[in-house]
Amino acid sequence: MVATTDVLMITYNSAEHVRRSLPHLLDTCDEHTRVWLWHNGDDEETLAVVREHADDARVHRFHHSRENVRLTAPTNWLWTESEGTFVSKVDDDCLPEPGWVERLRDAHAANPDFGAVGCWRFRDEDFVPELASRKIQTFAGGYRLLRNHWVQGSGYLLPRAKVLRQGPLRQGQSFTHYCIALARAGAVNGWLYPFVREDNMDDPRSASTLFVDDAAFRRRMPLTAQALGITSVTDWARQEHESALAVQKASLDLREYGGWRAKRTLVRRRVERLVRGRGSW
């Protein structure tokens, strides 16, 4: 039986991104990959771009929610209604490299314990071998992962069988915490290494970024930047770099993500944000 993949793209108020990301995603689909489209809101320009491609043979389902329901409902729509071997999501501001589905799918085929295995969205300068080497492990078929108990919610491949066992996203549950729950159940998560790349157009260091200056950044500020109080391109680029370092430093000891250890880590992170002027109690 041929393994099949269902990939979700959620679009919202970003016609400039979708004009690039949606055709790109469709072009990376092989004959065993189907795209599910969910559009949030009534931004006419973005919706028009999505509708241009809704009848493409590679698009399996299209849903328009007039309300911006964010990520949980669309993700669970795919996870509960898909019949594919694997489920995935690609953000509307991301461009995974050609062949990404096939490479991740082949790694999964050789390693049934793999859970959420993702594309690497950071830049070359973000990879620090001295940090990452302790977490790069070799598995069946010679496949290597930069292991981490979570990956980003774009450009991943996840066996649907593991979703069926664990259930859909709970209200308020992030994809990060879902991945950690998968790891607690025995799944091996991480990034295939050598990396399968994903160009994140919200990274100001990307050649495809729309953040050409601080004014453009403030007009299209990502939710994470808003939460951290970041208002400049320079600070956002620094934050992207720090995020890459954080996942390379992150512990593989699952005890660090529950109980008193998790509370200790949360306090430390809050203090760090306060020192940098990016958060409050």
Secondary structure, 3 states (H helix, E strand, C coil): CCCCEEEEEEECCCHHHHHHHHHHHHHCCCCCEEEEEEEECCCHHHHHHHHHHCCCCCEEEEEEECCCCCCHHHHHHHHHHCCCCEEEECCCCEEECCCHHHHHHHHHHHCCCEEEEECECCCHHHCCHHHHHHHEEECHHHCEEEECCCCCCCCEEEEHHHHHHHCCCCCCCCHHHHHHHHHHCCCEEEEEECCCEEEECCCCCCCCCCCCCHHHHHHCCCHHHHHHCCCCHHHHHHHHHHHHHHHHHCCCCHHHHCHHHHHHHHHHHHHHHHHCCCCCC
